[in-house]
Amino acid sequence: MQKRNSFKYARIDSEIKKTLQVVLYSKLKDYRIKNQINVVDVSVSKDLSFCKVYIQTEDEDKETVIKVLNNSKGFLRTQIANELNLRKTPELYFEYDNTLDNFNRIEELLKKIKE
């Protein structure tokens, strides 16, 4: 089993994250997405075949946002390939990162306890 060179993959993750953030902000236009999409984290597999992209948005219908992003995978992958000089451009998989939602819920519960 091959060990993952953490610096190399962290750099690739970072570059893909930056590129996706720019593309999602400036080039991806879909009427179903009403608010900005933030790329929270990116994780590339060690063989560069797959890339998990964790996003957050203020849109109410988060499932629709994920569906739009998954339907736009080809366009987004092409944009990454055009921007970055990678041996292999990974296939993208989008997931909603609910960390902030969980934090807000816990904060509300703590406020209720104090009252």
Backbone as a chain_set.jsonl record, in Angstrom:
{"seq": "MQKRNSFKYARIDSEIKKTLQVVLYSKLKDYRIKNQINVVDVSVSKDLSFCKVYIQTEDEDKETVIKVLNNSKGFLRTQIANELNLRKTPELYFEYDNTLDNFNRIEELLKKIKE", "coords": {"N": [[0.834, -1.189, 0.0], [0.54, 2.179, -0.863], [1.842, 5.098, 0.65], [0.255, 8.191, 1.432], [1.416, 11.252, 0.369], [1.302, 13.84, 2.341], [1.737, 16.656, 2.092], [1.788, 17.101, -0.684], [-0.821, 16.267, -1.472], [-2.377, 17.94, 0.094], [-1.788, 20.364, -1.069], [-2.846, 19.975, -3.657], [-5.547, 19.59, -2.965], [-6.069, 22.157, -1.952], [-5.664, 23.793, -4.232], [-7.647, 22.835, -5.986], [-9.883, 23.476, -4.468], [-9.744, 26.323, -4.398], [-9.99, 26.885, -7.152], [-12.529, 25.764, -7.736], [-14.137, 27.387, -6.088], [-13.927, 29.897, -7.317], [-15.003, 29.309, -9.858], [-17.611, 28.453, -9.179], [-18.59, 30.824, -8.17], [-18.354, 32.678, -10.269], [-18.878, 31.512, -12.829], [-20.788, 29.424, -12.883], [-24.065, 29.366, -13.504], [-27.295, 29.074, -12.498], [-30.743, 29.022, -12.257], [-31.936, 27.823, -10.083], [-30.253, 28.035, -7.962], [-29.952, 30.284, -5.511], [-28.419, 31.631, -3.631], [-24.96, 32.288, -2.731], [-22.523, 29.694, -3.11], [-20.379, 28.088, -0.927], [-17.247, 26.611, -0.863], [-16.242, 24.408, 1.422], [-14.46, 22.35, 2.116], [-12.143, 20.135, 0.516], [-11.33, 16.933, -0.641], [-9.087, 14.833, -2.043], [-8.714, 11.642, -3.533], [-5.989, 9.275, -3.134], [-5.131, 8.28, -5.583], [-5.933, 10.192, -7.31], [-8.397, 9.912, -8.568], [-10.914, 10.462, -7.561], [-12.781, 13.089, -6.017], [-13.952, 14.526, -3.179], [-16.171, 17.048, -2.457], [-17.0, 19.388, -0.138], [-19.649, 21.453, 0.626], [-21.276, 24.572, 1.522], [-24.291, 26.422, 1.803], [-26.67, 29.092, 1.857], [-29.088, 28.621, 0.819], [-32.402, 27.393, 1.025], [-33.303, 24.927, 0.011], [-31.299, 22.561, 0.061], [-30.822, 20.076, -1.054], [-31.522, 20.404, -3.73], [-29.519, 22.149, -4.555], [-27.249, 20.503, -4.303], [-27.979, 18.607, -6.201], [-27.964, 20.169, -8.559], [-25.233, 20.821, -8.646], [-24.105, 18.253, -8.899], [-25.158, 17.588, -11.387], [-23.736, 19.337, -12.889], [-21.187, 18.435, -12.926], [-19.455, 17.646, -15.047], [-18.907, 20.057, -16.458], [-17.685, 21.507, -14.361], [-15.488, 19.904, -13.801], [-14.1, 20.104, -16.198], [-13.408, 22.812, -16.08], [-11.633, 22.755, -13.919], [-9.634, 21.129, -15.003], [-8.751, 22.817, -17.057], [-7.625, 24.913, -15.601], [-5.752, 23.815, -13.781], [-2.725, 21.948, -13.819], [-2.86, 18.902, -13.778], [-1.999, 15.456, -13.509], [-4.11, 13.752, -13.721], [-7.492, 14.543, -13.823], [-9.704, 14.642, -11.199], [-12.833, 12.889, -10.594], [-15.743, 14.519, -9.536], [-17.515, 14.687, -6.451], [-20.201, 15.875, -4.683], [-21.08, 17.057, -1.457], [-23.172, 18.171, 1.18], [-22.029, 20.189, 3.783], [-22.831, 20.034, 7.0], [-21.881, 21.128, 9.345], [-21.903, 23.795, 10.321], [-24.656, 24.187, 10.616], [-25.198, 22.305, 12.613], [-23.669, 23.405, 14.682], [-25.027, 25.847, 15.119], [-27.487, 24.848, 16.01], [-26.755, 23.552, 18.394], [-25.85, 25.757, 19.813], [-28.256, 27.192, 20.11], [-29.658, 25.381, 21.744], [-28.058, 25.478, 24.041], [-28.495, 28.134, 24.828], [-31.185, 27.955, 25.535], [-31.001, 26.311, 27.758], [-29.649, 27.954, 29.557], [-31.6, 29.821, 30.114]], "CA": [[0.0, 0.0, 0.0], [1.315, 3.392, -1.022], [1.507, 6.147, 1.606], [-0.157, 9.457, 0.835], [2.289, 12.38, 0.679], [0.311, 14.792, 2.831], [1.957, 17.999, 1.55], [1.385, 17.099, -2.097], [-2.271, 16.183, -1.574], [-2.937, 19.152, 0.691], [-1.643, 21.403, -2.087], [-3.826, 19.68, -4.698], [-6.852, 19.912, -2.37], [-6.173, 23.609, -1.862], [-5.8, 24.358, -5.582], [-8.977, 22.475, -6.488], [-10.838, 24.264, -3.683], [-9.71, 27.705, -4.889], [-10.523, 26.91, -8.515], [-13.974, 25.541, -7.666], [-14.788, 28.551, -5.49], [-14.001, 30.925, -8.356], [-15.927, 28.86, -10.906], [-18.967, 28.47, -8.636], [-18.995, 32.208, -7.97], [-18.394, 33.502, -11.479], [-19.242, 30.866, -14.094], [-21.93, 28.525, -12.791], [-25.312, 30.119, -13.385], [-28.485, 28.227, -12.522], [-31.829, 29.751, -11.593], [-32.321, 27.13, -8.856], [-29.326, 28.427, -6.903], [-30.244, 31.683, -5.218], [-27.354, 32.2, -2.802], [-23.602, 31.849, -3.032], [-22.079, 28.394, -2.622], [-19.029, 28.138, -0.373], [-16.528, 25.336, -0.793], [-15.7, 24.327, 2.772], [-13.312, 21.449, 2.141], [-11.96, 19.267, -0.645], [-10.472, 15.801, -0.317], [-8.787, 14.049, -3.245], [-8.195, 10.298, -3.258], [-4.546, 9.234, -3.404], [-4.861, 8.022, -6.999], [-6.499, 11.35, -8.018], [-9.576, 9.518, -9.342], [-12.133, 11.0, -6.969], [-12.622, 14.273, -5.19], [-15.138, 14.88, -2.411], [-16.247, 18.492, -2.256], [-17.977, 19.726, 0.892], [-20.113, 22.815, 0.376], [-22.318, 25.163, 2.35], [-25.058, 27.471, 1.149], [-27.791, 29.59, 2.639], [-30.323, 28.214, 0.141], [-33.255, 26.529, 1.838], [-33.372, 23.595, -0.592], [-29.922, 22.123, -0.108], [-30.81, 18.905, -1.945], [-31.533, 20.906, -5.102], [-28.185, 22.689, -4.818], [-26.382, 19.341, -4.521], [-28.386, 18.019, -7.478], [-27.447, 21.05, -9.615], [-23.777, 20.651, -8.699], [-23.806, 16.935, -9.459], [-25.479, 17.639, -12.814], [-22.736, 20.207, -13.526], [-19.859, 17.856, -12.669], [-18.628, 17.655, -16.254], [-18.471, 21.442, -16.654], [-16.762, 21.877, -13.289], [-14.259, 19.113, -13.981], [-13.406, 20.724, -17.332], [-12.824, 24.06, -15.587], [-10.467, 22.388, -13.104], [-8.6, 20.646, -15.927], [-8.204, 23.973, -17.773], [-6.882, 25.772, -14.674], [-4.667, 23.125, -13.082], [-1.963, 21.001, -14.629], [-2.82, 17.652, -13.038], [-1.827, 14.233, -14.302], [-5.445, 13.209, -13.896], [-8.491, 15.395, -13.175], [-10.593, 13.729, -10.467], [-14.283, 12.963, -10.702], [-16.217, 15.278, -8.384], [-18.698, 14.268, -5.687], [-20.567, 16.982, -3.804], [-21.827, 16.771, -0.239], [-23.435, 19.352, 2.0], [-21.361, 20.17, 5.086], [-23.799, 20.561, 7.957], [-21.193, 21.48, 10.582], [-22.404, 25.086, 10.787], [-26.039, 23.963, 11.064], [-25.114, 21.618, 13.909], [-23.153, 24.379, 15.643], [-26.122, 26.769, 15.446], [-28.488, 24.109, 16.783], [-26.198, 23.365, 19.738], [-25.842, 27.072, 20.44], [-29.65, 27.467, 20.497], [-29.962, 24.523, 22.891], [-27.336, 26.021, 25.205], [-29.199, 29.34, 25.238], [-32.408, 27.52, 26.201], [-30.622, 25.772, 29.055], [-29.303, 29.084, 30.415], [-32.829, 30.572, 30.458]], "C": [[0.879, 1.253, 0.0], [0.864, 4.448, -0.007], [1.17, 7.431, 0.856], [0.779, 10.558, 1.312], [1.394, 13.554, 1.061], [0.501, 16.202, 2.267], [1.45, 18.095, 0.116], [-0.136, 17.121, -2.221], [-2.971, 17.38, -0.948], [-2.87, 20.303, -0.309], [-2.658, 21.213, -3.209], [-5.238, 20.006, -4.196], [-7.081, 21.416, -2.372], [-6.394, 24.25, -3.233], [-7.175, 24.051, -6.18], [-10.039, 23.304, -5.764], [-10.904, 25.702, -4.194], [-10.336, 27.813, -6.276], [-12.032, 26.737, -8.508], [-14.704, 26.751, -7.1], [-14.957, 29.657, -6.523], [-15.027, 30.55, -9.42], [-17.372, 28.911, -10.404], [-19.48, 29.892, -8.471], [-19.222, 32.934, -9.296], [-18.948, 32.837, -12.734], [-20.461, 29.974, -14.039], [-23.187, 29.341, -12.531], [-26.477, 29.148, -13.53], [-29.564, 28.923, -11.698], [-32.249, 29.093, -10.278], [-31.414, 27.454, -7.677], [-29.48, 29.916, -6.683], [-29.151, 32.371, -4.423], [-26.0, 31.621, -3.198], [-23.318, 30.484, -2.409], [-20.641, 28.548, -2.142], [-18.441, 26.739, -0.329], [-15.811, 25.311, 0.548], [-14.429, 23.489, 2.8], [-13.316, 20.6, 0.882], [-11.01, 18.154, -0.23], [-10.324, 14.918, -1.55], [-8.268, 12.685, -2.829], [-6.727, 10.232, -3.688], [-4.202, 8.892, -4.848], [-5.432, 9.116, -7.904], [-7.706, 10.998, -8.886], [-10.843, 10.21, -8.86], [-11.813, 12.203, -6.096], [-13.951, 14.564, -4.509], [-15.089, 16.364, -2.122], [-17.366, 18.763, -1.255], [-18.347, 21.189, 0.742], [-21.099, 23.252, 1.447], [-23.004, 26.242, 1.53], [-26.176, 27.899, 2.073], [-29.129, 29.266, 1.972], [-31.099, 27.257, 1.033], [-33.239, 25.086, 1.327], [-31.963, 23.101, -0.932], [-29.802, 20.912, -1.035], [-30.791, 19.337, -3.407], [-30.166, 21.46, -5.477], [-27.211, 21.55, -5.103], [-26.699, 18.698, -5.871], [-27.855, 18.851, -8.651], [-25.945, 20.867, -9.764], [-23.399, 19.298, -9.296], [-24.14, 16.862, -10.943], [-24.459, 18.464, -13.592], [-21.315, 19.673, -13.371], [-18.933, 17.93, -13.876], [-18.063, 19.038, -16.531], [-17.419, 21.828, -15.619], [-15.428, 21.144, -13.411], [-13.427, 19.687, -15.132], [-12.729, 22.018, -16.902], [-11.574, 23.791, -14.747], [-9.321, 21.941, -14.009], [-7.953, 21.802, -16.68], [-7.31, 24.835, -16.882], [-5.642, 25.106, -14.084], [-3.993, 22.126, -14.01], [-1.793, 19.712, -13.825], [-2.644, 16.484, -14.0], [-3.195, 13.667, -14.665], [-6.421, 14.131, -13.159], [-9.52, 14.495, -12.506], [-12.07, 13.944, -10.774], [-14.808, 13.595, -9.41], [-17.465, 14.662, -7.771], [-18.986, 15.363, -4.667], [-21.393, 16.495, -2.627], [-22.026, 18.072, 0.509], [-22.759, 19.179, 3.357], [-22.282, 20.826, 6.101], [-23.174, 20.933, 9.301], [-21.73, 22.784, 11.162], [-23.837, 24.964, 11.297], [-26.052, 23.303, 12.433], [-24.63, 22.569, 15.003], [-24.266, 25.336, 16.079], [-27.184, 26.093, 16.297], [-28.017, 23.902, 18.219], [-26.194, 24.688, 20.497], [-27.246, 27.472, 20.918], [-30.035, 26.643, 21.722], [-29.281, 25.028, 24.165], [-28.004, 27.293, 25.724], [-30.486, 28.984, 25.996], [-32.115, 26.979, 27.597], [-30.327, 26.904, 30.033], [-30.546, 29.838, 30.891], [-33.63, 29.923, 31.493]], "O": [[1.834, 1.359, 0.769], [-0.333, 4.67, 0.179], [1.724, 7.717, -0.205], [0.924, 10.777, 2.514], [0.796, 14.189, 0.192], [-0.487, 16.882, 1.989], [0.768, 19.052, -0.25], [-0.682, 17.91, -2.992], [-4.037, 17.789, -1.408], [-3.789, 21.12, -0.386], [-3.267, 22.181, -3.663], [-6.029, 20.621, -4.911], [-8.154, 21.891, -2.747], [-7.221, 25.151, -3.372], [-7.789, 24.913, -6.808], [-10.989, 23.777, -6.387], [-11.992, 26.24, -4.401], [-11.119, 28.725, -6.541], [-12.744, 27.473, -9.191], [-15.779, 27.105, -7.583], [-16.013, 30.284, -6.595], [-15.83, 31.387, -9.832], [-18.261, 29.364, -11.126], [-20.676, 30.14, -8.617], [-20.168, 33.71, -9.43], [-19.444, 33.53, -13.622], [-21.118, 29.781, -15.061], [-23.346, 29.933, -11.463], [-26.624, 28.485, -14.556], [-29.314, 29.357, -10.573], [-32.862, 29.75, -9.437], [-31.76, 27.181, -6.527], [-29.174, 30.718, -7.566], [-28.98, 33.584, -4.536], [-25.91, 30.613, -3.898], [-23.808, 30.164, -1.326], [-19.79, 29.073, -2.86], [-19.06, 25.804, 0.179], [-14.888, 26.091, 0.785], [-13.441, 23.868, 3.429], [-14.358, 20.377, 0.265], [-10.011, 18.397, 0.447], [-11.292, 14.335, -2.039], [-7.48, 12.573, -1.89], [-6.277, 11.035, -4.505], [-3.095, 9.183, -5.299], [-5.416, 8.98, -9.127], [-8.005, 11.714, -9.841], [-11.738, 10.508, -9.652], [-10.73, 12.315, -5.522], [-14.956, 14.818, -5.174], [-14.096, 16.878, -1.607], [-18.524, 18.416, -1.487], [-17.48, 22.062, 0.732], [-21.673, 22.438, 2.17], [-22.391, 26.887, 0.679], [-26.58, 27.153, 2.965], [-30.186, 29.603, 2.506], [-30.514, 26.414, 1.713], [-33.171, 24.142, 2.115], [-31.508, 23.214, -2.07], [-28.793, 20.749, -1.721], [-30.124, 18.713, -4.232], [-29.705, 21.261, -6.601], [-26.429, 21.63, -6.051], [-25.792, 18.293, -6.598], [-27.352, 18.294, -9.627], [-25.437, 20.767, -10.882], [-22.477, 19.21, -10.106], [-23.471, 16.145, -11.686], [-24.329, 18.314, -14.807], [-20.349, 20.382, -13.654], [-17.751, 18.244, -13.734], [-16.872, 19.179, -16.809], [-16.388, 22.408, -15.959], [-14.37, 21.715, -13.149], [-12.201, 19.748, -15.049], [-11.602, 22.295, -17.311], [-10.581, 24.511, -14.851], [-8.172, 22.331, -13.802], [-6.746, 21.784, -16.923], [-6.341, 25.422, -17.363], [-4.609, 25.75, -13.906], [-4.634, 21.536, -14.88], [-0.729, 19.455, -13.263], [-3.085, 16.528, -15.148], [-3.405, 13.169, -15.771], [-6.197, 14.462, -11.994], [-10.144, 13.67, -13.172], [-12.493, 15.034, -11.159], [-14.363, 13.241, -8.318], [-18.353, 14.182, -8.476], [-18.115, 15.731, -3.879], [-22.276, 15.649, -2.765], [-21.174, 18.96, 0.484], [-22.905, 18.14, 4.001], [-22.49, 22.039, 6.064], [-23.887, 21.04, 10.298], [-21.986, 22.869, 12.363], [-24.189, 25.575, 12.306], [-26.823, 23.691, 13.311], [-25.134, 22.535, 16.125], [-24.427, 25.603, 17.27], [-27.725, 26.711, 17.213], [-28.798, 24.06, 19.157], [-26.501, 24.727, 21.689], [-27.398, 28.027, 22.006], [-30.673, 27.159, 22.64], [-29.875, 25.001, 25.243], [-28.07, 27.504, 26.935], [-30.832, 29.638, 26.98], [-32.908, 27.176, 28.518], [-30.706, 26.831, 31.202], [-30.531, 30.43, 31.97], [-34.68, 30.44, 31.876]]}, "num_chains": 1, "name": "protein.A"}
